[in-house]
Amino acid sequence: MNTLTEPETLAELISDCASIPADLREQRPSTPTPPAPRPWTVDETCHSQVEGLGEYV
């Protein structure tokens, strides 16, 4: 691994990455799990916005 120059080939990059100590590679912050999406429902307000649109189009 040469820290003074950028890798010029994919093989050099892979070699450089493989030489990173394991304890540095394992320090990933835990990502929070996003909440499950709420189910979509049509209420009266939503329905009234498109009511009669079929005749318009």
Secondary structure, DSSP 8 states (H G I E B T S, - for coil): --SSS---SHHHHHHHHHTS-HHHHT-----------------HHHHHHHTTHHHH-
